[in-house]
Amino acid sequence: MKFTFLMFMGLFALTHAWSQSDITPAVSAALKKGDAATLSTHLMPQLELSLPGKEGLVAQSQAQQLLDQFFKEHVPHAFTLKHQGTSKLDDQFRIGELSTSKGVFRVTFYMKKGATTLQIKQLKIEPVG
């Protein structure tokens, strides 16, 4: 009985800790609003960024500027999360669709566990079709 209780408490603690570190709702909301400043708070200090016409390893501050420019040119209307999972490298990933004033874009982001929460290590925004 004691073992079962300890197992239950361990699973509860693990689930609770994981749910606290999941940044998906905040990232989804920032994408929907086109809020590059909020989105950048969830980025690693350096990340792989891929936007139409721009691709490479960038600093968090540069990523914020590039995302801000993208959102000004492609005003977001909605973001819908389509798929989520874990990669072979044990990173979390999310795939969704961003509807904008200039079309629909597929958004993929990979997250790695940071000191206290998940952080985006790769962000791709690419046109659909």
Secondary structure, 3 states (H helix, E strand, C coil): CHHHHHHHHHHHHHHHHHHHHCCHHHHHHHHHHCCHHHHHCCEEEEEEEEECCEEEEEEHHHHHHHHHHHHHHCCEEEEEEEEEEECCCCCEEEEEEEEECCEEEEEEEEEEECCCCEEEEEEEEEECC
